[in-house]
Amino acid sequence: MKKITLLLLTFILLVSCSTKKNTLKLNNKHFSINKDSLSIITPYIEIKEKSNYSYIEHPYQRKNLTAFTIQTLMSEFPNAEYIEIPFLFKDYGTINSSLERGVSYKAEKAPIELLTNKYKNSIFVSINGYFGDINRGFMSLFVIDNKNKKWKMIKSYEYDNSPLEIEKLKEIILKSLEKLK
């Protein structure tokens, strides 16, 4: 009887170890990311130049930083599909009011504007920053569970450099993605 039980336990252990799972569990047992059903959605980028007590928007710089962020994410998840969310190209006030209502470290209801039915999970990056007279910003990485309509902030960073220093920003993004690998 002991030999049969030992053989059975060994078999179960071998089967469970040999099965490759492509799912990452996050801190919450009810929130996981399936790397086989993953999309990268348009990052939210808000950057402004502070000069002589006024804030100046730079749409061209914002567009370049958006493309750079997408490229960085796609290099880390080459099998993921990029999905453009037109909402994230609207005015800052509209986007902020939708995004800020659910931002927290807990799994919360995701803004409907960010949900997609095509993939189980999505990666979303938000970058806010200033350059010019002051250089600082804030970057957050979220994972969205599209099926359950929830999102979770995985990592956030406050940085003391210009968001236009793309090599430093790339380091921050890659460091936050380590939480998903």
C-alpha atoms as an extended CHARMM CRD file, in Angstrom:
* protein
*
       181  EXT
         1         1  MET       CA              0.0000000000        0.0000000000        0.0000000000  PROA      1               0.0000000000
         2         2  LYS       CA              2.8440000000        2.3830000000        0.8510000000  PROA      2               0.0000000000
         3         3  LYS       CA              4.5430000000        1.6410000000       -2.4720000000  PROA      3               0.0000000000
         4         4  ILE       CA              1.3480000000        2.3720000000       -4.4080000000  PROA      4               0.0000000000
         5         5  THR       CA              0.8130000000        5.6460000000       -2.5310000000  PROA      5               0.0000000000
         6         6  LEU       CA              4.4430000000        6.6330000000       -3.0690000000  PROA      6               0.0000000000
         7         7  LEU       CA              4.2220000000        5.8060000000       -6.7880000000  PROA      7               0.0000000000
         8         8  LEU       CA              0.9810000000        7.7390000000       -7.1200000000  PROA      8               0.0000000000
         9         9  LEU       CA              2.4210000000       10.8160000000       -5.3870000000  PROA      9               0.0000000000
        10        10  THR       CA              5.5800000000       10.6370000000       -7.5140000000  PROA      10              0.0000000000
        11        11  PHE       CA              3.4780000000       10.4050000000      -10.6800000000  PROA      11              0.0000000000
        12        12  ILE       CA              1.3660000000       13.4060000000       -9.6560000000  PROA      12              0.0000000000
        13        13  LEU       CA              4.4940000000       15.4010000000       -8.8510000000  PROA      13              0.0000000000
        14        14  LEU       CA              6.1070000000       14.5260000000      -12.1890000000  PROA      14              0.0000000000
        15        15  VAL       CA              3.0020000000       15.4510000000      -14.1500000000  PROA      15              0.0000000000
        16        16  SER       CA              2.5470000000       18.7610000000      -12.3340000000  PROA      16              0.0000000000
        17        17  CYS       CA              6.2190000000       19.6840000000      -12.7930000000  PROA      17              0.0000000000
        18        18  SER       CA              6.3100000000       18.7560000000      -16.4560000000  PROA      18              0.0000000000
        19        19  THR       CA              3.2340000000       20.7720000000      -17.3910000000  PROA      19              0.0000000000
        20        20  LYS       CA              4.3680000000       24.1810000000      -18.6040000000  PROA      20              0.0000000000
        21        21  LYS       CA              2.0050000000       26.8710000000      -17.4700000000  PROA      21              0.0000000000
        22        22  ASN       CA              2.0670000000       30.2170000000      -19.2160000000  PROA      22              0.0000000000
        23        23  THR       CA              0.0810000000       31.9830000000      -16.5380000000  PROA      23              0.0000000000
        24        24  LEU       CA              1.5310000000       34.2770000000      -13.9270000000  PROA      24              0.0000000000
        25        25  LYS       CA             -0.1790000000       34.6360000000      -10.5860000000  PROA      25              0.0000000000
        26        26  LEU       CA             -0.0590000000       38.0690000000       -9.0610000000  PROA      26              0.0000000000
        27        27  ASN       CA             -0.3680000000       38.9130000000       -5.3700000000  PROA      27              0.0000000000
        28        28  ASN       CA             -4.0870000000       38.2420000000       -5.4370000000  PROA      28              0.0000000000
        29        29  LYS       CA             -5.0280000000       34.6000000000       -6.0680000000  PROA      29              0.0000000000
        30        30  HSD       CA             -7.9960000000       35.7540000000       -8.1550000000  PROA      30              0.0000000000
        31        31  PHE       CA             -5.9130000000       37.8720000000      -10.5320000000  PROA      31              0.0000000000
        32        32  SER       CA             -3.5530000000       36.2330000000      -13.0000000000  PROA      32              0.0000000000
        33        33  ILE       CA             -2.1490000000       37.0900000000      -16.4160000000  PROA      33              0.0000000000
        34        34  ASN       CA             -2.3050000000       34.6910000000      -19.3270000000  PROA      34              0.0000000000
        35        35  LYS       CA              0.6940000000       35.3980000000      -21.5730000000  PROA      35              0.0000000000
        36        36  ASP       CA             -0.9520000000       33.4660000000      -24.4280000000  PROA      36              0.0000000000
        37        37  SER       CA             -3.9360000000       35.8170000000      -24.4720000000  PROA      37              0.0000000000
        38        38  LEU       CA             -2.3050000000       39.1970000000      -23.9640000000  PROA      38              0.0000000000
        39        39  SER       CA             -2.5810000000       42.5810000000      -25.5970000000  PROA      39              0.0000000000
        40        40  ILE       CA             -0.7130000000       45.8180000000      -25.1050000000  PROA      40              0.0000000000
        41        41  ILE       CA             -3.0140000000       48.7880000000      -25.2330000000  PROA      41              0.0000000000
        42        42  THR       CA             -2.2090000000       52.3930000000      -26.0240000000  PROA      42              0.0000000000
        43        43  PRO       CA             -0.2440000000       53.8900000000      -23.1380000000  PROA      43              0.0000000000
        44        44  TYR       CA             -1.5080000000       57.0290000000      -21.5020000000  PROA      44              0.0000000000
        45        45  ILE       CA              1.1880000000       59.6830000000      -21.8070000000  PROA      45              0.0000000000
        46        46  GLU       CA              0.8440000000       63.1690000000      -20.3590000000  PROA      46              0.0000000000
        47        47  ILE       CA              3.9630000000       65.3020000000      -20.5410000000  PROA      47              0.0000000000
        48        48  LYS       CA              4.2800000000       69.0480000000      -20.2560000000  PROA      48              0.0000000000
        49        49  GLU       CA              7.0780000000       71.5500000000      -20.2310000000  PROA      49              0.0000000000
        50        50  LYS       CA              7.1730000000       73.9240000000      -17.2810000000  PROA      50              0.0000000000
        51        51  SER       CA              8.7340000000       77.1790000000      -18.3240000000  PROA      51              0.0000000000
        52        52  ASN       CA              8.3750000000       80.6370000000      -16.7470000000  PROA      52              0.0000000000
        53        53  TYR       CA              5.5020000000       79.5290000000      -14.4810000000  PROA      53              0.0000000000
        54        54  SER       CA              3.4230000000       78.1430000000      -17.3520000000  PROA      54              0.0000000000
        55        55  TYR       CA              2.8150000000       74.6150000000      -18.6090000000  PROA      55              0.0000000000
        56        56  ILE       CA              3.2710000000       74.0000000000      -22.3240000000  PROA      56              0.0000000000
        57        57  GLU       CA              1.9180000000       70.8830000000      -24.0400000000  PROA      57              0.0000000000
        58        58  HSD       CA              4.0360000000       69.1550000000      -26.6740000000  PROA      58              0.0000000000
        59        59  PRO       CA              1.8500000000       66.8700000000      -28.8260000000  PROA      59              0.0000000000
        60        60  TYR       CA              4.7970000000       65.7890000000      -30.9870000000  PROA      60              0.0000000000
        61        61  GLN       CA              6.8680000000       64.7740000000      -27.9350000000  PROA      61              0.0000000000
        62        62  ARG       CA              3.8200000000       62.9510000000      -26.5370000000  PROA      62              0.0000000000
        63        63  LYS       CA              3.4030000000       61.0410000000      -29.8070000000  PROA      63              0.0000000000
        64        64  ASN       CA              7.0980000000       60.0620000000      -29.8490000000  PROA      64              0.0000000000
        65        65  LEU       CA              7.0220000000       58.9280000000      -26.2170000000  PROA      65              0.0000000000
        66        66  THR       CA              3.8640000000       56.8930000000      -26.8870000000  PROA      66              0.0000000000
        67        67  ALA       CA              5.5480000000       55.1090000000      -29.8180000000  PROA      67              0.0000000000
        68        68  PHE       CA              8.6840000000       54.4980000000      -27.7400000000  PROA      68              0.0000000000
        69        69  THR       CA              6.6500000000       53.0100000000      -24.8630000000  PROA      69              0.0000000000
        70        70  ILE       CA              4.7490000000       50.6920000000      -27.2130000000  PROA      70              0.0000000000
        71        71  GLN       CA              8.0120000000       49.5710000000      -28.8210000000  PROA      71              0.0000000000
        72        72  THR       CA              9.5370000000       48.8540000000      -25.3910000000  PROA      72              0.0000000000
        73        73  LEU       CA              6.5160000000       46.7920000000      -24.3070000000  PROA      73              0.0000000000
        74        74  MET       CA              6.3860000000       44.8850000000      -27.5940000000  PROA      74              0.0000000000
        75        75  SER       CA             10.0790000000       44.0090000000      -27.3160000000  PROA      75              0.0000000000
        76        76  GLU       CA              9.3690000000       42.3290000000      -23.9810000000  PROA      76              0.0000000000
        77        77  PHE       CA              6.1480000000       40.6040000000      -25.1170000000  PROA      77              0.0000000000
        78        78  PRO       CA              6.7000000000       39.8440000000      -28.8260000000  PROA      78              0.0000000000
        79        79  ASN       CA              3.6430000000       37.5610000000      -29.0450000000  PROA      79              0.0000000000
        80        80  ALA       CA              1.2860000000       40.2000000000      -27.6740000000  PROA      80              0.0000000000
        81        81  GLU       CA             -0.8080000000       42.2570000000      -30.0450000000  PROA      81              0.0000000000
        82        82  TYR       CA             -0.9040000000       46.0290000000      -29.8620000000  PROA      82              0.0000000000
        83        83  ILE       CA             -4.4220000000       47.4460000000      -29.7010000000  PROA      83              0.0000000000
        84        84  GLU       CA             -4.8730000000       51.1500000000      -30.2450000000  PROA      84              0.0000000000
        85        85  ILE       CA             -7.3750000000       52.7460000000      -27.8950000000  PROA      85              0.0000000000
        86        86  PRO       CA             -8.5050000000       56.0090000000      -29.5570000000  PROA      86              0.0000000000
        87        87  PHE       CA             -9.8330000000       57.2530000000      -26.2040000000  PROA      87              0.0000000000
        88        88  LEU       CA             -6.2410000000       57.7360000000      -25.0320000000  PROA      88              0.0000000000
        89        89  PHE       CA             -5.6230000000       60.3550000000      -27.7000000000  PROA      89              0.0000000000
        90        90  LYS       CA             -8.4180000000       62.6380000000      -26.4420000000  PROA      90              0.0000000000
        91        91  ASP       CA             -8.0060000000       65.6250000000      -24.1530000000  PROA      91              0.0000000000
        92        92  TYR       CA             -6.2710000000       65.1790000000      -20.8120000000  PROA      92              0.0000000000
        93        93  GLY       CA             -9.2940000000       66.1530000000      -18.7100000000  PROA      93              0.0000000000
        94        94  THR       CA            -11.5020000000       63.4210000000      -20.1790000000  PROA      94              0.0000000000
        95        95  ILE       CA             -8.8260000000       60.7790000000      -19.8040000000  PROA      95              0.0000000000
        96        96  ASN       CA             -7.8620000000       61.7920000000      -16.2730000000  PROA      96              0.0000000000
        97        97  SER       CA            -11.4350000000       61.7180000000      -14.9980000000  PROA      97              0.0000000000
        98        98  SER       CA            -11.9200000000       58.2040000000      -16.3840000000  PROA      98              0.0000000000
        99        99  LEU       CA             -8.5870000000       56.7600000000      -15.2820000000  PROA      99              0.0000000000
       100       100  GLU       CA             -8.1970000000       58.3170000000      -11.8620000000  PROA      100             0.0000000000
       101       101  ARG       CA            -11.4830000000       56.9750000000      -10.5450000000  PROA      101             0.0000000000
       102       102  GLY       CA            -10.0400000000       53.4660000000      -10.2700000000  PROA      102             0.0000000000
       103       103  VAL       CA             -6.3190000000       53.8500000000       -9.7420000000  PROA      103             0.0000000000
       104       104  SER       CA             -5.1550000000       51.9470000000       -6.6810000000  PROA      104             0.0000000000
       105       105  TYR       CA             -3.0060000000       49.0150000000       -5.6680000000  PROA      105             0.0000000000
       106       106  LYS       CA             -6.0930000000       46.8190000000       -5.2600000000  PROA      106             0.0000000000
       107       107  ALA       CA             -7.9290000000       45.0930000000       -8.0750000000  PROA      107             0.0000000000
       108       108  GLU       CA            -10.6920000000       47.5310000000       -8.9710000000  PROA      108             0.0000000000
       109       109  LYS       CA            -13.2420000000       47.8990000000      -11.7040000000  PROA      109             0.0000000000
       110       110  ALA       CA            -11.3460000000       48.8390000000      -14.8660000000  PROA      110             0.0000000000
       111       111  PRO       CA            -12.4730000000       51.8560000000      -16.8920000000  PROA      111             0.0000000000
       112       112  ILE       CA            -14.6900000000       50.5820000000      -19.7120000000  PROA      112             0.0000000000
       113       113  GLU       CA            -12.6880000000       52.6340000000      -22.2130000000  PROA      113             0.0000000000
       114       114  LEU       CA             -9.6860000000       50.3290000000      -21.6580000000  PROA      114             0.0000000000
       115       115  LEU       CA            -11.4360000000       46.9610000000      -21.9780000000  PROA      115             0.0000000000
       116       116  THR       CA            -11.1730000000       44.7170000000      -25.0140000000  PROA      116             0.0000000000
       117       117  ASN       CA            -13.0190000000       41.4700000000      -25.7260000000  PROA      117             0.0000000000
       118       118  LYS       CA            -10.3190000000       39.9960000000      -27.9430000000  PROA      118             0.0000000000
       119       119  TYR       CA             -7.8110000000       39.0510000000      -25.2270000000  PROA      119             0.0000000000
       120       120  LYS       CA             -8.0430000000       37.8330000000      -21.6510000000  PROA      120             0.0000000000
       121       121  ASN       CA             -5.4700000000       40.3280000000      -20.3460000000  PROA      121             0.0000000000
       122       122  SER       CA             -4.0010000000       43.6670000000      -21.3570000000  PROA      122             0.0000000000
       123       123  ILE       CA             -0.9550000000       45.6060000000      -20.2290000000  PROA      123             0.0000000000
       124       124  PHE       CA             -1.4250000000       49.3210000000      -19.7140000000  PROA      124             0.0000000000
       125       125  VAL       CA              1.2270000000       51.9300000000      -18.8950000000  PROA      125             0.0000000000
       126       126  SER       CA              0.5190000000       55.4500000000      -17.6620000000  PROA      126             0.0000000000
       127       127  ILE       CA              3.2530000000       58.1110000000      -17.7130000000  PROA      127             0.0000000000
       128       128  ASN       CA              2.8670000000       61.6370000000      -16.3550000000  PROA      128             0.0000000000
       129       129  GLY       CA              5.8320000000       63.9450000000      -16.4000000000  PROA      129             0.0000000000
       130       130  TYR       CA              7.2610000000       67.4410000000      -16.5730000000  PROA      130             0.0000000000
       131       131  PHE       CA             10.4200000000       68.7760000000      -18.1330000000  PROA      131             0.0000000000
       132       132  GLY       CA             12.0060000000       72.1960000000      -18.4250000000  PROA      132             0.0000000000
       133       133  ASP       CA             12.1870000000       74.2080000000      -15.1900000000  PROA      133             0.0000000000
       134       134  ILE       CA             11.2990000000       71.0220000000      -13.2740000000  PROA      134             0.0000000000
       135       135  ASN       CA             12.0370000000       67.4220000000      -14.2230000000  PROA      135             0.0000000000
       136       136  ARG       CA              9.9300000000       64.7600000000      -12.5870000000  PROA      136             0.0000000000
       137       137  GLY       CA              7.1870000000       62.3030000000      -13.2430000000  PROA      137             0.0000000000
       138       138  PHE       CA              5.2500000000       59.2190000000      -12.3460000000  PROA      138             0.0000000000
       139       139  MET       CA              4.9350000000       55.9110000000      -14.2210000000  PROA      139             0.0000000000
       140       140  SER       CA              2.4590000000       53.1190000000      -13.4410000000  PROA      140             0.0000000000
       141       141  LEU       CA              2.0650000000       49.6310000000      -14.8820000000  PROA      141             0.0000000000
       142       142  PHE       CA             -1.3650000000       48.0020000000      -14.8520000000  PROA      142             0.0000000000
       143       143  VAL       CA             -2.6550000000       44.5890000000      -15.8630000000  PROA      143             0.0000000000
       144       144  ILE       CA             -6.2530000000       44.4850000000      -17.0160000000  PROA      144             0.0000000000
       145       145  ASP       CA             -8.4140000000       41.3840000000      -16.6620000000  PROA      145             0.0000000000
       146       146  ASN       CA            -10.7690000000       42.0140000000      -19.5860000000  PROA      146             0.0000000000
       147       147  LYS       CA            -13.1030000000       39.1200000000      -18.7730000000  PROA      147             0.0000000000
       148       148  ASN       CA            -13.7740000000       40.2200000000      -15.1860000000  PROA      148             0.0000000000
       149       149  LYS       CA            -13.4350000000       43.9210000000      -16.0400000000  PROA      149             0.0000000000
       150       150  LYS       CA            -10.8600000000       44.5140000000      -13.3240000000  PROA      150             0.0000000000
       151       151  TRP       CA             -7.4090000000       46.0310000000      -13.2860000000  PROA      151             0.0000000000
       152       152  LYS       CA             -4.5190000000       45.9830000000      -10.8960000000  PROA      152             0.0000000000
       153       153  MET       CA             -1.6260000000       48.3850000000      -10.5190000000  PROA      153             0.0000000000
       154       154  ILE       CA              1.4210000000       46.1520000000      -10.5450000000  PROA      154             0.0000000000
       155       155  LYS       CA              4.1190000000       48.7490000000      -10.0360000000  PROA      155             0.0000000000
       156       156  SER       CA              4.4750000000       52.5070000000       -9.8460000000  PROA      156             0.0000000000
       157       157  TYR       CA              7.5700000000       54.6790000000       -9.9260000000  PROA      157             0.0000000000
       158       158  GLU       CA              8.1880000000       58.3040000000       -9.1640000000  PROA      158             0.0000000000
       159       159  TYR       CA             11.2080000000       59.6210000000      -11.0470000000  PROA      159             0.0000000000
       160       160  ASP       CA             13.2800000000       62.8080000000      -10.8220000000  PROA      160             0.0000000000
       161       161  ASN       CA             14.3510000000       63.2210000000      -14.4380000000  PROA      161             0.0000000000
       162       162  SER       CA             12.7750000000       64.4610000000      -17.6330000000  PROA      162             0.0000000000
       163       163  PRO       CA             10.3520000000       62.0030000000      -19.2510000000  PROA      163             0.0000000000
       164       164  LEU       CA             12.1730000000       62.8050000000      -22.4950000000  PROA      164             0.0000000000
       165       165  GLU       CA             15.2810000000       61.0160000000      -21.2040000000  PROA      165             0.0000000000
       166       166  ILE       CA             14.1060000000       57.8360000000      -22.8920000000  PROA      166             0.0000000000
       167       167  GLU       CA             16.9400000000       55.5620000000      -21.7500000000  PROA      167             0.0000000000
       168       168  LYS       CA             16.1150000000       56.2870000000      -18.1110000000  PROA      168             0.0000000000
       169       169  LEU       CA             12.4060000000       55.8660000000      -18.8280000000  PROA      169             0.0000000000
       170       170  LYS       CA             13.1130000000       52.5610000000      -20.5820000000  PROA      170             0.0000000000
       171       171  GLU       CA             14.9280000000       51.3150000000      -17.4580000000  PROA      171             0.0000000000
       172       172  ILE       CA             11.8920000000       52.2030000000      -15.3370000000  PROA      172             0.0000000000
       173       173  ILE       CA              9.4900000000       50.4210000000      -17.7080000000  PROA      173             0.0000000000
       174       174  LEU       CA             11.6670000000       47.3040000000      -17.9290000000  PROA      174             0.0000000000
       175       175  LYS       CA             12.1160000000       47.1950000000      -14.1700000000  PROA      175             0.0000000000
       176       176  SER       CA              8.3520000000       47.3280000000      -13.6610000000  PROA      176             0.0000000000
       177       177  LEU       CA              7.8320000000       44.5510000000      -16.2510000000  PROA      177             0.0000000000
       178       178  GLU       CA             10.0460000000       42.2590000000      -14.1690000000  PROA      178             0.0000000000
       179       179  LYS       CA              7.0040000000       41.8200000000      -11.9170000000  PROA      179             0.0000000000
       180       180  LEU       CA              5.2980000000       40.0220000000      -14.8230000000  PROA      180             0.0000000000
       181       181  LYS       CA              8.0700000000       37.5970000000      -15.7660000000  PROA      181             0.0000000000
